Structures are given as C-alpha cells and as structure tokens.
Amino acid sequence: MVPAFDASFVRLWFALRKIDGVIGVGFGPKIVDGDLVSPRQLVIYKTDKDSAVPDDTGAEIRLPRLSKRRITVRDRTQDCLTDYQWLFWDKIDRLNKRQRRQARADTTHRSAQSKKSKKKGSGPAALPAMTTRVVDNLYVIHDPAGSLVTQVGTETTINFVEAYRQFRREFGDDYDFLAFFVDTESGMPDIGNGSTPIFSDVTGIGRTIPDTRADWNSAKLRLCSHFTWVTLRTMLHEPAHLWCSYVHYRRSAKGPREALLHADFAGAPDQSGLHWGRFVEDGVSCMDYDRCDWHDNRDGTFHRFNHRLDETSPVRAKRFGYSPLDLYLMGLIGPGEVPPWTMICDPTPPINDNNFGPYTPANPPGAFQLSVQNVIFENGPRTPDHLNSPRVFHQATIVVTKDTDPNAFFIAEVAADQAEHVPNFRRATRGLAMMDCSLLRDNHGDLYIKHTPADDGTPSQSGDYFNSPDLWIRNSPDGKANFDSQMPIPGQDSWIYARVRNKGARPYQNVKVNFYVTSTAHLDVRYPNDWHPDRLIGTAIATVPPASGRGSSRADGFAILEVRLPSERVPAPAGASVLCEIIPMSVEPTKLHAVWENRKLAQRLMA
C-alpha cells in the first residue's frame, strides 16, 4: 500500500532534485501558532535565502537547520537535527567541491599578489592536506584545513560523501550503516546528531525512502548517521531512523488517520512526526525524546518516571532500548508479538518532567489502548516481514577531526563508545539482530570455521553440520592438544575451544570469537536469535596466520581460541549445543539463517 501522500512526496522529490536552489525535500507536521494543523505536509529546503524554488507545490519552503548554535548540554540532548533526513547529498558534495576549488584559487591569488608586492617571505602557505589512518576498528580522517566543511547558505555541514569516498579507497562496499563521529573540540563545526536514510525496500513503516545509493557510489548502504554528542542511547537512536518512528494509526480500518503517537512532543515541533510523543507508553524506547515511562496505578491514574539522568549514567545507560513497536517496524518481530500499548492523553496536571504524578488522562480521549493492527490499518503490513528482513548489519565507524594527533583523546573515546555499542545494540534488539562494527579488510572472506570435516568454507547442508570438528568441549584446559569433544561433567567447569581457519595468503589480526550455549533443538538453531546475549559465555581474540604450502600440500592457517564454561552456566546436555561466531561477521547472509549457511558460525552438540 502506497498512500497518496507518499506518492506526492516521491514525485516532488524526483522533480526538485533537478532544481539548483533546492537542497532537499521532506515532510513533517504542519504547525500553526503552536497547534497541529496536519500530521504531514511537504517541505522544500532551499540552499540559501535567495534561491529560486517553485512556489506552486503547496509545500512549506524553508532553510534547513544543519548546525547547532551555542546551547546547553541539556538542550543538546533534546533533539537530533532531522533536516538531515531529507538532504540531497550529491548537491552537498558539489557545493563542497566548488568551495574547495575557490579556496585553492584564493590561496593561489594571494600568493601571486604577495610575489608582486615583493614582500619578504614565501607568501601564503598551501592548505594542509587531508590524511587518513586506521586505528583499531576506526577509520580516522585528519582534516586540519577543514576541507570537508561545507557552507549551505548560513548553515555549515560536512561533506560526508567525500569522507566516504576517502574511506572507500581502503575498504570495500560492505556496509549497511555509516557512523561519523565529528570532533567539535578540534574545530569541526557542531552539526549535532542526525541521520540520512539512503535506501530502503521496506513498506508499512510510514515512510517511503528514495534510493540515493548512487550518490554514495554504493550498492549496499542503507543509512548515514553522524554524532557530535554521544551516549549509548543516541547510538541506538540514529540508525533506527531507517525504520522508526514515522507511522500513524487508525482506530478502525476505514477510520481517519490519527497523530497521537507523536503528540505532546518534547522537542522541536517540526521533529514530532519522526519520534514518539509523550502520550505513548513506549517504555524507555530510544525513539522518543522524553526518556520517560508510564506506570498504570489501576485506579484511572498514572505515574510518570523520568529516566533522563540515566542516559549519562555509567550504570544505568543501558536501560534504553527499543519498544515492541520499534522492533516490529525494524522487521525483527511479527505483528503477533507486539502487545497492546496504552495512550495517556491530555492528562491533568499537564505533563512536567519534574512531576511524577499522579496524572489523570482527559476524557475524551483519556487513556486507551492501541495495537499493531491500528498501525497496519493506516500503513499496511510491514513488508518484508520479520522472517525475511535483514538482521545482520555492518557499520563503518569514521572519525572526522582537525586534530592531526593519532593518539588524540577523541579517537580513544570513540573507540570505547563503539566497543560498548556493539553488545548494547544486541541487548536492545533482544538478541534478534547484530551489528558488526569491524573494519572489513579485503581478506575477511578468507576466515572460516568448518561445519563438517569436508568443509572448505563453502556453505553446504550436507553432513552433520551441527557437530563442527572445529568446535569442541573439554573437561580440563587441555583442548589445544586434545581435539575430541567431551560431555560436560555436572558441577564442574569445562572449556570450549574453536579453531578459526584462514585460507588466504595474509594474516588477519584482532579476530574475535564469541562463545554461547543454547537449549534450542539442534536443527532449529538460527542466527542471530540463538546467539542471544544472555547466553554469551565469553570472548577470545587472536591473530589468525595465513595458509602455508602450495598445491596439494597447501594447508589453512589457523588459531585455536578458548573460553572457560562455568559449571553454573552448563545447560542440561540433552539437546543443548555450544555455539560460536567469528567477528568480522560475513556480509551474507543477512536474514535469519541456519548455521550451515554461514562460514563464520559453528555449532557442537553437548551430548
């Protein structure tokens, strides 16, 4: 189902891409004098105030907001800059190229003038060059001259297309997500947090996303996000804008559209159509702005608990996640797995973050429940469904800084944030998805683990693929010399071993193996669901050496990694398996899949 509004948006988007003065096309709520007039209206973004744009479309015409002013930390946490959702990045790229050419021309002119005036000295220095380096799993762009900085009218942004072009000189087109971390302390502009969906083939989520992968020279990318202020919650929030939170609902199949999912919004009014409002009981979803949840007192009143301080707490920052509705829109659960949720509308007293209640909803509409069927009435069913949607994602993490110091604190800080985000995304998605933030070297496909003795790294369902010869259990830590798997002894620690193979000519560093246990019947084990974070036993890291020899005597390089399996974590052996995954994870397959389909997975029955 493609609603008429979506069709109008797509037509306008394609038509105005050709107009020089238009830097983006989007939509948002129409608000007049603080009142919501319409949940959606088309918006045309002008490059600058003097740009000539069509005025006969019925759309709002305005300048984009692309950078932060000097604001408080509290204000910064209130919003992401949602105008980035709608930008034509090919035009940003062209603007930046023109501005860089002009800067070079100005430098050359000043140098010539200096020589003519016969002043002492060598004249203006050339602009310092952009350099790049890899630091662990970060790609770092040192841009001391600010070559990537781009002026858009009175606003300033960064040419992420050119930044990605730099990245692609060293890495392949293997990533679903880009995450840029911008070092404002080094002098880069404060462009806030934001995201730009690049491609989506999903319907039923309340938004059509035109395919702009060609602007990025990619056949893989889905979304680009950027951050100048980082918490675990913001790192969950921005990539989820690929799917969330655009939907409206109807009370009945033929009823009118209602916008209360976005009502009483805590941030800037023009962002309300892209985030959940304060009336929704969405738990501590990262896709709202109020960081609050509601508690039903069962007497017609509700208390409201504010978790804003949790976001920056070293202990409680991980309490934010995705609501069941979020997970449905992300394609991770089916409609039958989304429980009804409560709407608490226009309560008395008015919602105040410093007042936890009790609140009494107005009547009407009062407090009422919605289900995912109400969302489907308006948006249609999500397609593809949860059984056919991607669950394995790869994200490239790129630092943009003017600081030329490779040991700068900002780089180390981003590396630590990224390391925390990987398991936190898995927790927030309830183990239903995983995000690999490894930088994929061009030989990442050489790594594998055997499913059967005959396995050469080519996926095959033949043989007992659920009893990998490269994964075994020992009752003492002797598994690097003894490869027969043993059944764990009750009340006693065991050790799990994995042999990671490399069939290529070069070593691969920092290979990580995560070990898990599951009680799922061995033929029903599916990735990533059964590699659930609650079942994680431990992690080991090693460098895997290259293959050796030639012809018939060629042999895989390998490394054996081990973790201890505590006695209290051993499930009943009957039907239980140990599992492992190799990081970097395979780029394919991305959907829910069996062990034998992925060369980076292995399974071993305990009994």
HUCOR-V718736 format. One record per pair of residues at least 6 apart in sequence whose C-alpha atoms are under 6 Angstrom apart, sorted by the first residue. I is the first residue (numbers start at 0). J is the second residue. If there is no record, write none. Layout:
i-><I/I>
j-><J/J>
This chain:
i-><0/12/20/20/20/20/21/21/21/22/22/22/22/22/23/23/23/23/24/24/24/24/25/25/25/26/26/26/27/27/27/28/28/28/28/28/29/29/29/30/41/42/42/42/43/44/44/44/45/46/46/47/63/65/65/66/66/67/67/67/77/79/79/80/83/83/84/84/89/92/95/110/110/113/127/129/129/130/131/131/131/132/136/136/137/137/138/139/139/140/140/141/141/141/142/142/143/147/147/148/148/149/149/149/160/174/174/174/175/175/175/175/175/176/176/176/176/177/177/177/178/178/178/179/179/179/180/180/180/181/181/182/183/185/185/191/192/192/192/193/193/194/194/194/195/195/196/196/197/197/197/197/198/198/199/201/202/202/203/203/203/203/204/204/205/205/205/232/236/236/242/242/244/244/245/247/248/248/248/248/248/249/249/249/249/249/249/250/252/260/260/261/261/261/261/262/263/263/264/264/264/265/265/274/274/275/278/278/278/279/280/280/281/282/283/283/284/284/284/284/285/285/290/290/291/291/291/292/292/293/293/294/294/295/300/300/300/301/301/302/302/302/303/304/309/309/310/320/321/323/326/330/330/330/331/332/333/339/339/340/340/341/341/342/342/343/343/344/344/345/345/346/346/346/346/347/347/360/388/389/389/390/390/390/391/391/391/392/393/393/393/394/395/425/430/430/431/437/445/445/445/446/446/447/447/447/447/448/448/448/449/450/450/451/451/456/458/458/459/460/465/465/466/466/466/467/467/469/469/470/470/471/471/471/472/472/472/472/473/473/473/474/476/486/486/490/491/492/492/492/493/494/494/494/495/495/496/496/497/497/498/498/499/499/500/500/500/501/501/501/501/502/502/503/503/504/504/505/506/506/506/507/507/508/509/509/509/510/510/510/510/511/511/511/511/512/512/512/512/513/513/513/513/514/514/514/514/514/515/515/515/515/515/516/516/516/516/517/517/518/520/525/525/526/526/537/543/543/544/545/546/546/546/547/547/572/572/575/576/576/576/577/577/578/578/579/579/580/580/581/594>
j-><379/24/45/46/50/51/44/45/46/44/45/46/86/87/44/85/86/87/42/43/44/85/41/42/85/40/41/42/39/40/272/37/38/39/40/272/36/37/40/36/58/58/59/60/60/61/62/63/62/151/152/152/82/154/190/189/190/189/190/191/266/192/193/193/194/195/194/195/214/158/149/122/123/122/144/141/142/141/139/140/141/139/437/438/396/397/397/397/398/398/399/400/401/403/400/401/401/157/158/156/157/155/156/157/215/220/393/394/219/220/221/393/394/221/222/223/394/223/394/395/224/225/396/225/397/398/225/226/398/227/399/400/189/401/402/227/225/226/227/224/225/223/224/237/222/223/222/241/211/212/221/222/210/221/208/382/381/382/378/379/380/381/246/328/245/246/378/285/285/286/328/329/273/274/273/258/256/257/373/374/377/255/256/257/373/376/377/373/376/275/276/271/272/275/276/276/276/277/271/276/277/288/289/286/287/287/342/343/344/342/293/341/322/292/292/319/319/320/321/322/319/320/306/307/304/305/306/303/304/302/303/301/302/301/357/358/359/357/358/355/356/357/355/355/315/316/316/427/427/337/332/384/385/388/385/385/385/369/370/368/369/367/368/366/367/360/366/360/365/360/361/358/359/360/361/358/359/366/590/589/590/432/589/590/432/433/589/434/434/435/436/436/436/433/528/531/528/583/501/502/503/500/501/456/500/598/599/499/500/598/469/464/467/464/467/598/595/596/595/595/602/603/602/603/604/602/603/497/498/496/497/484/495/496/484/485/494/495/485/493/494/493/494/605/606/566/566/564/565/566/564/562/563/564/561/562/560/561/559/560/558/559/557/558/555/556/557/545/555/556/557/546/555/545/546/545/546/545/543/544/545/542/543/542/540/541/542/540/541/542/582/539/540/581/582/538/539/580/581/537/538/579/580/535/536/537/578/579/534/535/536/577/578/534/576/577/578/575/576/575/574/592/593/591/592/562/557/558/556/556/554/555/556/553/554/605/606/605/603/604/605/602/603/601/602/600/601/599/600/599/600>
